[in-house]
Amino acid sequence: MTVKLLKNARIVDGTATEPTEPMGIVIENGIIRDVGTAATATTDEVLDLDGLTVMPGLVDCHVHVIASTANLGLNAALPSSLIAARSSVLMRNMLMRGFTTVRDLGGADRGLQVAVEEGAFLGPRLVICGKALSQTGGHTDYRGPFDNKSVAWYDQSLGAMGRICDGVPEVQRAAREEIKNGAQFIKVMADGGVSSPSDPIGYLVFSVDELKALVEIARSFGTYATGHLYSDEAIVRALDCGFECIEHGNLISDATIARIAKERIPVVPTNITYDLLARKGAEFGLPPASLAKVSDVREHGLERLEKLYAAGAIMGYGSDLLGGMQTAQSDEFTLRGRYIPADAVIRSATLDAAKVLRMEGQIGTIAPGAHADIIAVDGNPLEDLKLLTEQGVYMPLILKGGEAVKKAAGL
């Protein structure tokens, strides 16, 4: 049995506008056993966090750990061995930014998940959907108008974010196969996208029958379907078919915001990716046709943040960055902070993120029974969200499952 004691921990988790009083945190075998002003334990492993702010490990609800380049068609064609090697670097960097859990929205497989669990790769706890599901000509079909090769190879390419399936029997089989292969939820490309060549934003892709069939499979396996969605029409259509989470949501209407707030359907905005793509997408390999789509969603997404917050919608933290752009993963904090209060921004990467992942009480909180995923920050992020950026430079301590993956001298 291993026991650690963290003392003088002033906790910020997004539930208040000020840090707590100094607390003791007792960790036993990677799980938080006790938290409180009087919490203590007899152990040789004591960390005094006086002068620091203590937070739950951060959670990013929308990443792509296999996206080694923003040119996703090229990424899908790369050898799986190279993708795995590059993914290990991307995941390690995420962890060193303080993200102790990430939810992959297309591409990561059970093999990468096991590699992290076994310690072969150093990275965050990985929650996966396997391949995202798309139809011919939809998002994640990276063949252009003159490319008619079979898409069967997408299924086996680690670098492919999704797989192609058409018609109710095919989508049912694809969903079942992804769950059989380790998917913990189903991701559906239920709208057009930025990074693929033949699907404009607002393109109503799968049929209603196909969408309902996907939801039925997900629910039958005790999980849920989430959708890549931008336009309000596509969002309403997906909700009516039983989708239980919205990715992006940039063009969502006021009426639909009110609906999801009432029905407690989470949304995961990913505005940093559009902000960065608009400025530097070409540098990172995004094709010209994709760059032209960015402006359609960038400004609307930022304006919707305030509406979502005002309505009380559940918002998870999401970055959705590709390739070399992933160094900006933490910049979503400061971007959101221009529009909504700092405590709400932090909550999106802690308690509300845990709701999105359906892991409440396990992650995103410093409470008995939770994983001992804990970061210490040099300063108060409620006063300056920039402290959560800059590649973790302001984080002298990062614990994942009670083990220090980063620990500054003197702690």
N, C-alpha and C positions, 0 to 999 in steps of 0.2 A: 504494500500500500504506500502510495506517495501522497504527501500532504504539503501544500504550500499556503502561506499566509501573505496576503497583500494588505498592508496597513496604510492608514491616512489616504484612503482612496475617495476623492471627491468625484462623484459619478455624474456623467451627462449621458442621457440616452434618448433625448428628444421629447420627454414627457413634461419638462419644466423649462423655464427660462433662466434658471440659475443652477449651478452644480449643487449637489447634496452636501450635507455636512460630511466631514471625514468618516469613512466607513472602514470596517475590516471585511475582507473577502477571504473565505476559506475554500481552498480547492482540494478535492480528494479524487485521485485517479482520473483527472481530466474533467471532472464535473464540479460545478459550484455547489458546495455543501451548505454554506451559511454566509449571509450578508447582513451587516448591521453595525451600529456604533459600538456595540459590545462584542462583536464577533471576534473570536481569537482561537488559536490552536497552538498546541505544543509541537514545534517543528524546527528543524535547523534551517529550513528554506523560508526566509522572511524577506519580502521586498518592501521597502519604505518608499511610497509614492508621494510623499509630501511635496507640494509645489507643482504637481502635475494634475492634469484632468484625466480621469479614467472613463473609458467608454467600452460598450460591447464591441466585439469585432465587427467591422463594417460588412454589409451585404450588398452586392451588386446583383440586381434581379434580371439583368439582360446583358450577357456577354457572349462572345464567340471565341472560345479559346483555340479553335483550329484556324482562325482567320489570320494567316501569316502575311497576307497582302490584301489591299482593298480591291484588287482585281480578283473577284471571287471565281470567275470562270477559269483564270489561270491557277488559282489556289486549288480548285477541284482536280486539276490535271497533274498536280505535283505528287511525287511518291508519298505513300502513307508514312513511310519511315521518316522522311524529312518533315512532314507535317507534325508527327509526334514529337520530334526533337524540338522543333520551333515552339510547339504548344507548351512544352515543359518550361521554356524560358518565359513565355507570356504569363503562365500561371504563377511562376515564382515571383515575377515582378508585381502581379496583382496582390499577392500575399504581403509583399514588402511595402505596399501602399496601405496596408491595414485591412484589406478585404479578406476576411477569414472564411467566407462562404460566397460562392457565386452560382448563379443559375444560368446554365448554357442554353441558348435558344436555337440551337441547330448546329450539329456537327460532332460535338464531343460524344464519345461512345463509352461503353462500360469498361473498356480496356484502359482509357485515360483515367477514369474514375478509380479503378483498382490501383493503378500506378500511384495515384496520390494517397489512397488509403494505406497502401503498403510502404509508402515512403520512398519509392523509386523516383518519383517526381515530388519536388517541394512545391506545394500549391495550396490554394483554398479548398475547403470542402466543396465538392462539385455536385450540383443537382442538374440532371440532364433530361432532355427530351429525345435524345438520339437525333435522327434526321428530321428536319422540318418537312412537312408534307405540302407539296405543290402540284399543280396540274401542268400539262403541256402548255408552254408559252407563258407560264406564270412566274412569280418570284422564285428564284433559285433554279430556273431553267435558263442557263447562260448561253444557250445556242442562239446565234443570230439568224436572220432570215435565209442565209445561204448555207446553214449548217444543219444537215438532216441526219447526223449520226445518231445511233441508238443512245438512249439515256440510261440504259440498264447499268452502266458502269458507275453512275452516281451512287447507287446503293452501296457499292463496295469501296468507294474512295473516301478515305478519312477526311480529305480536304474539301469534300462537297458538303455544303451546309444543309442541303435537302435532298429529297428524292421525288420522282415524278410518279403520280398515280392519277388515273382518270376513270370515272364511273364508280358507282357505289361498291361493287365487289372489289375493285382494285384498292379503293381508299380503305375499305374495311381490312383487307389483307395487310396493307402497309401499316396501318395503325397497330394491328395485332402483332406484326413482326417487330415493330419498334419497341413495344412494351415487352415482348418476349426477350428482346435483346438488351433490356435494362432500362428503357425509358421510364421516367417517373411521372411524366405527364405528356400530353400530345400538343405539339406546336403545328399550327395550320397557317399557311400563307393565304389569308382570306381577303387580300386586297393586292393591288399592284405595289411595286416597290421602286426604290432608287437604284439599286445596284445591278438589276437585270435588264436585258435589252428590249423586251417586247411587251411589257405590262405597265401601262401608265397608272399613276395614282388614281384611285377610284375605279379601277378595273374590277368588276365583280366576277371573280374567278370561278371557284367551285360553285356548283349548283346548290340550291337549298337542300335537295335530297342528299347530296354528298356531305354537306356540312352537318346535317342531322345525323347521318350515319357515323361520322367521326366522333361526334359528341356521345352517341350511344355506346360506341366501343370504349371510349375513355371512361365513361361512368360505369360501364360493366366491369372494368378492371379496377374500380375504386379510385379513379383519379379524375382529371379534368382536361378540357381542351382550352388552350389560349390561342389568340389570333394575332398575326401581323396585320394591323389595321390602321388606316389613315382616315379615309373619308367617313363622314357621318352615316351615309347610306350603307356602307359596308359594315360599320360598327353595329348599327341597329339590326341589320340582317343576321349578323353573327350572334348577337344577344338573343334574338328571337329563336335562333336554332339551338340555344343552350350553352354558348360559350361562357366561361366563368372568369376570364381575365382578358384584358386588352393590352397589347403591346403598342407603344407609340401614341396613337390617338390624337395626332396633331390637328385634325380637322373635325373633331367632335363638336357637336352643337350644344348650346345651353340646355336644351330639353334633354338630350342624352346624358349630359353631365348630371342633371337632376335625377335621372333614372338610375344611373350606376351608383350614385351616392345613396339613394334610397335602398337599392337592392344589394349594396355592399359588394359590388363587383370591382375588383382592383384594376387600376390602370398603371402602366409602367412607362412614363414619358422618358424619352432618350434624346434630349435636345442637344447635348454636347456634340453628338455625332454630326448633326446638320450644321451646327455652328462651325465646326472644324472642317467639314467637307466643303463648305462654301468658301473657306479661306485657303485651304491647302489640299483639297481632294486630289487634284492632278498630280501633286508632288508624291502622293502615296499610291498612285496607280489606278485611281478611279477613272473609268472610261468617260469620254466627253458626253455620251448620251446620258449617262447617269448623273454627271454634274449638272446637266440642264434641268434635272428634276428637283434638285435640292431646294431651290428657292420656293417651290410650291408648298413646302411643308415647314420650312425653317421659322418664319415669323409667326405663323399661326400657332405653332407648338408652344412658343414662349408666351404668347398671349393667353393660351388656354390654361397655363399653369395657375395663374391667379384665379381663374374661374373654378378650376378643380379644387383649389384650396378653400375658396370661399364656400363651396358647396359641401365641404367635409368629405370629399371623396378619398378613398384609400389610394395613396400613391406610393409605389415602390421606386427605389432608386435604380436607374438604368443608364448604361453608357453606350452599349451597342457599337463600340469602335472596332475598326478593322486594321490589321497590319500594324504599321509603325505609328498609327494614330492612337494606339492603346496607351501610350504614355500620358494621354490627357484624360484617363479614366476618372480621376478625382476632380477634374475641373467642372463636372456636373454640379458639385457642391456650390461653388462660387457663382456659376451661371444661374442656378435656381435661386440662390440667395439674393439676386437682384429683384426678384419678383415675390417671394414669400419669406416669412420669418425663418431665422436660422434654426429654431427648435423643430419646425416642421420639416426643414430640409434634412436635418439629422435623423428625425424619426423615420423618414422615408428609407434610410439605410440601416435602420435598427428594428424597431418594433413593427412598423408597417411592412418592411421587407419580409419579416418573419411570417406575417399574414399572407403575403403574396405566395411565399414558398410553402405555406401550410406547415410551418415548423414553429408555431408559437410556443413559447416556453422552452424551446431548445436552443435557439439562436436569437441574436438581436436584443438580448437582455442580460443583465447581471442579476441573477436571481437563483435561489436554490433549485437544483435540478437541471439547469441549463449547461450546455457545453461551456467550458472555461475558455471562451474566445474573448480576449480582452486586449485592448490597446491603451497605452498611456500617451498623452499628448502634452507637449511643452507649451502650455498656454490654455486659454479657454476658447474652444471652437464656437461657442454661443456668441462670443464677441467678435471672432474673426474666423470665418470658414476657410480661409486660406491655409490655416494650420492643418487641414486635412488633405492638402495638395502637396506638390513638390516631391513626389515619389517617396513619401513617408519620412522626409527629413526631420519633421517635427515630432516624430513618434519614436521615443527612445526604447519603448517596450512593445512587443507584439507577441501575444500568447495565442496559440491555436490548440485547443484541447488541453490546456494547462501547460503545454510545452513552449518554451521561449524559442521563437524562430528569429527574434531580434531582441537583443538586450544590451543597452549601452553600458559602458564602463561606469562603475559607481553605484549601480542599482543592486 
